[in-house]
C-alpha cells in the first residue's frame, strides 16, 4: 500500500516495526510490512526513527509539493535493493529486455487506441470512413510491430510505427467531434484549437500521476527504456504515460461529444498580444481536473504501480 500524508500538521512516527500516522482528524498504526511507499505532500513532522524504518525495510519515502509533484526522496547510504534496481535499469536501457518492454508499451498503446476507435464507431449512427481507415491502419501497425526482432535501432523503428498510427488516430477523432471543435492536426505547446488545449492539460495531469508512481516504485524516472535519454527529462515517465494516453483521450472526448464543454473554458490571445494559441481558463482547468480526478486518476495510479513493479521484477530476473 501507499501512504499519502496530505494534511498539514500531521506526524509520522515509529512504534517498533509499525508506522504511527497522526493527522488532525485521525490516528492509525500500520505495520511496515504492508507499506510499499510513503509520500508527504503537506507540512508534517517526520521522526528520524520513522525515516530509519523506511530505509531498513526498503520503503520509498518521498517529499512532494501540494500538487503531488515529487521534489526529493531518501536514499540508503549503503547499497541495497533500490541500488540494484537502478543499476540494472541503466544497464538495460538499450538491451533485448528494453526492446521487449518497449514493444509491449507500444503494442498496448495501439491496442487501447484501436479499442477506443471501435467503441466510438459502434456508438455512431452513421459509419465513418476515417474511423474505419484508422482502425485498419492500427491493425497494420500492430502486425508490423509483432514482426520486429531486436536491433539497436529499435527505438527509432517503434517511434515511426507509433507516429504513423497516431496521425490516423487523431484524424479519426477530429471527425467524431462536434464540427465546432474539429481540428486539423494534433498540436501541443501551444495548442492551436480547443480540443488540443483540453487534451494537453489532461496529459499534464497524467504526467504528474505517473511521475509520482515511478518515483515511489524506486525506479529512476530519468532513465527511459523506450524514449532515449535527454538531459533533465524524466524519460521513463514519458515511457509509462504511453500506456494511459488512450484512457485519458476517452474521458476528454466524452466532454466534447456530450457537449459539456463551454466557451468560457478557453482563452485565446487577442490580436497584438505576444502569446499565441488556445489556453484553458481557470474555469476550464477546474473542469478538466474534476473530470480527470473522478474518472481516471485512481485507475492510472493503480495500473501504473502494477506496471512499475512488473518492470522491476523483470529487471531483477534478467540479472
C-alpha positions in Angstrom: 0.0 0.0 0.0 1.0 3.7 -0.5 0.6 6.0 2.5 -0.1 9.6 1.4 0.1 12.3 4.1 -1.6 15.4 2.8 -3.0 17.2 5.9 -0.9 20.0 7.4 0.1 19.3 11.0 0.3 15.6 10.5 3.1 13.4 12.1 4.8 10.3 11.1 6.5 8.2 13.8 7.7 4.7 14.5 6.5 2.1 17.0 8.7 -0.9 16.7 8.1 -2.2 13.1 5.0 -0.1 12.6 4.3 3.4 11.4 2.2 5.8 13.5 0.4 8.3 11.3 -1.5 11.0 13.1 -3.5 13.7 11.3 -5.6 16.5 12.8 -8.6 14.2 12.4 -7.3 10.6 12.9 -4.6 8.4 14.2 -3.6 5.0 12.8 -0.9 2.3 13.2 0.3 0.5 10.1 2.7 -2.5 10.0 5.8 -1.6 7.9 5.4 -5.0 6.0 2.2 -3.7 4.5 3.7 -0.4 3.2 5.3 -0.1 -0.2 5.9 3.7 -0.2 5.1 6.9 1.7 4.5 10.3 0.1 4.3 13.5 2.1 2.6 16.5 0.4 1.9 18.6 3.5 3.8 20.4 6.2 4.3 17.4 8.6 6.7 16.3 11.3 8.6 13.1 10.5 10.7 11.4 13.2 14.2 10.2 12.4 13.1 6.7 13.6 10.3 6.7 11.0 12.9 7.6 8.3 15.2 4.8 9.6 12.3 2.3 9.4 11.7 3.2 5.8 15.4 2.7 5.0 15.6 -0.6 6.9 12.6 -2.0 5.0 13.4 -0.5 1.6 10.3 1.7 1.7 10.4 4.7 -0.6 9.9 8.0 1.4 9.1 10.8 -1.0 8.6 14.5 -0.4 6.3 16.3 -2.8 4.6 19.7 -3.2 0.9 20.3 -2.7 0.0 19.1 -6.2 1.8 15.8 -5.7 4.9 16.6 -7.8 7.9 14.9 -6.1 11.0 17.0 -5.3 13.0 14.7 -3.1 13.4 11.2 -1.6 15.5 9.4 1.0 18.3 7.0 0.0 20.3 4.5 2.0 24.0 5.3 2.4 24.9 1.7 1.6 24.0 -0.3 -1.5 20.6 -2.1 -1.2 17.8 -3.4 -3.4 17.0 0.0 -4.7 20.6 0.5 -5.8 20.5 -2.9 -7.6 17.2 -1.9 -9.4 18.6 1.4 -10.7 21.9 -0.2 -11.7 20.1 -2.8 -13.8 17.8 -0.1 -15.2 20.8 1.7 -16.6 22.4 -1.5 -17.9 19.2 -2.5 -19.8 18.3 0.8 -21.5 19.2 -0.5 -25.0 19.2 -4.2 -24.3 16.9 -7.0 -25.6 14.9 -6.6 -22.4 14.4 -2.9 -23.2 13.3 -4.0 -26.7 10.7 -6.3 -25.2 9.4 -3.8 -22.7 9.2 -1.1 -25.4 7.4 -3.4 -27.8 4.9 -4.2 -25.1 4.4 -0.5 -24.3 3.8 0.5 -28.0 1.6 -2.6 -28.6 -0.6 -1.8 -25.5 -0.9 1.8 -26.6 -2.0 0.9 -30.1 -4.5 -1.7 -28.8 -6.1 0.8 -26.5 -6.3 3.4 -29.3 -8.0 0.8 -31.5 -10.4 -0.2 -28.8 -11.4 3.5 -28.3 -12.0 3.9 -32.0 -14.0 0.7 -32.3 -16.2 1.9 -29.4 -16.6 5.4 -31.0 -17.5 3.7 -34.3 -20.1 1.5 -32.7 -21.7 4.4 -30.9 -22.2 6.4 -34.2 -25.4 6.2 -36.2 -23.7 6.7 -39.5 -20.4 4.9 -40.5 -17.2 7.0 -40.7 -14.7 6.1 -43.4 -11.9 7.9 -41.5 -12.6 5.9 -38.3 -12.6 2.6 -40.2 -9.4 3.6 -42.0 -7.7 4.5 -38.7 -8.7 1.1 -37.2 -7.2 -0.7 -40.2 -4.0 1.4 -40.0 -3.6 0.5 -36.4 -4.1 -3.2 -37.2 -1.3 -2.9 -39.8 0.9 -1.2 -37.3 0.3 -3.9 -34.7 1.1 -6.6 -37.3 4.3 -4.7 -38.3 5.2 -4.4 -34.6 4.7 -8.1 -34.0 7.2 -9.0 -36.7 10.0 -6.8 -35.3 13.1 -8.5 -33.9 15.7 -6.9 -31.6 18.1 -4.5 -33.2 19.9 -1.5 -31.7 17.7 0.9 -33.8 14.5 -0.5 -32.3 13.6 2.8 -30.6 13.5 4.8 -33.9 11.6 2.0 -35.6 9.0 1.9 -32.8 8.6 5.7 -32.8 8.0 5.6 -36.6 5.3 2.9 -36.2 3.7 4.8 -33.3 3.8 8.1 -35.2 2.1 6.8 -38.3 -0.7 5.3 -36.2 -1.1 8.5 -34.2 -1.7 10.5 -37.3 -4.5 8.3 -38.5 -5.9 8.0 -34.9 -6.2 11.8 -34.3 -7.6 12.3 -37.8 -10.4 10.0 -36.9 -11.0 11.7 -33.6 -11.2 15.1 -35.3 -14.1 13.8 -37.4 -16.0 12.4 -34.5 -16.0 15.6 -32.5 -18.8 18.2 -33.0 -17.9 20.4 -36.0 -17.3 23.4 -33.8 -14.4 21.6 -32.1 -12.9 19.7 -35.1 -9.1 20.2 -35.5 -6.6 19.9 -38.3 -3.6 18.3 -36.6 -2.5 17.2 -33.2 -0.9 20.3 -31.6 1.0 20.6 -28.3 2.6 23.7 -26.9 0.7 25.8 -27.6 -2.5 24.1 -28.7 -4.0 25.5 -31.9 -7.5 24.6 -31.0 -9.8 23.9 -28.1 -9.7 20.1 -28.2 -6.0 20.0 -28.1 -5.9 22.6 -25.3 -8.0 20.3 -23.1 -6.0 17.2 -24.1 -2.7 18.9 -23.4 -3.8 19.9 -19.9 -5.2 16.4 -19.2 -1.9 14.9 -20.3 -0.1 17.2 -17.9 -2.2 15.9 -15.1 -1.4 12.3 -16.2 2.3 13.1 -16.3 2.1 14.2 -12.6 0.3 11.0 -11.6 2.7 8.8 -13.5 5.8 10.6 -12.2 4.7 10.1 -8.7 4.2 6.4 -9.2 7.5 5.9 -10.9 9.4 7.6 -8.1 7.5 5.8 -5.4 8.3 2.4 -7.1 12.0 3.1 -6.7 12.8 3.4 -10.4 14.9 6.3 -11.7 12.4 8.5 -13.6 15.3 9.9 -15.8 16.4 6.6 -17.3 14.0 5.7 -20.0 13.6 2.3 -21.6 11.7 3.3 -24.8 12.4 7.1 -25.1 16.0 7.9 -25.4 17.7 9.7 -22.6 17.6 13.5 -22.7 19.3 15.8 -20.1 16.9 17.0 -17.5 14.0 15.0 -18.9 12.2 12.2 -17.0 12.2 9.8 -19.9 10.9 6.8 -18.0 7.8 8.8 -17.1 7.4 9.5 -20.8 7.5 5.7 -21.4 4.9 4.8 -18.8 2.5 7.5 -19.7 2.1 6.0 -23.1 0.1 3.2 -21.5 -2.6 5.6 -20.4 -3.0 8.1 -23.2 -6.0 6.4 -24.8 -7.6 6.2 -21.3 -7.3 9.9 -21.0 -8.4 10.5 -24.6 -11.6 8.7 -24.0 -12.6 10.9 -21.0 -11.7 14.1 -22.8 -13.5 13.1 -26.0 -16.6 12.5 -23.8 -16.6 16.1 -22.6 -16.9 17.2 -26.2 -19.3 14.6 -27.7 -21.6 15.0 -24.6 -21.5 18.8 -25.2 -20.3 19.5 -21.7 -17.6 21.9 -22.9 -18.2 25.7 -22.6 -16.7 28.6 -24.4 -15.8 30.1 -21.1 -13.3 27.3 -20.6 -10.9 28.9 -23.1 -8.7 31.9 -23.5 -7.5 33.0 -27.0 -4.9 35.8 -27.1 -6.2 38.9 -28.9 -4.5 40.4 -31.9 -1.4 42.3 -30.8 -0.7 40.1 -27.8 2.6 38.3 -27.6 1.2 34.9 -26.9 -0.4 32.7 -29.5 -2.6 29.5 -29.4 -5.5 28.4 -27.2 -5.3 28.1 -23.4 -7.6 26.9 -20.7 -9.2 29.5 -18.3 -9.4 28.9 -14.6 -12.9 27.5 -15.1 -11.7 25.2 -17.8 -8.7 23.9 -15.8 -11.0 23.2 -12.9 -13.5 21.3 -15.1 -10.7 19.1 -16.6 -9.2 18.4 -13.2 -12.6 17.4 -11.8 -13.2 15.0 -14.7 -9.7 13.6 -14.5 -9.7 13.0 -10.8 -13.2 11.5 -10.8 -12.8 9.1 -13.8 -9.2 8.1 -14.4 -6.7 9.4 -11.7 -7.1 6.4 -9.4 -7.0 3.7 -12.1 -3.9 5.2 -13.7 -2.2 5.3 -10.3 -3.1 1.7 -9.6 -2.2 0.3 -13.0 1.0 2.4 -13.1 2.1 1.0 -9.8 1.4 -2.6 -11.0 3.4 -1.9 -14.2 6.4 -0.4 -12.4 6.5 -3.4 -10.1 6.4 -5.7 -13.1 9.2 -3.8 -14.7 11.3 -4.1 -11.5 10.7 -7.8 -11.4 11.9 -8.3 -15.0 15.0 -6.2 -14.3 15.9 -8.2 -11.2 15.1 -11.5 -13.0 17.3 -10.6 -16.0 20.4 -10.4 -13.9 
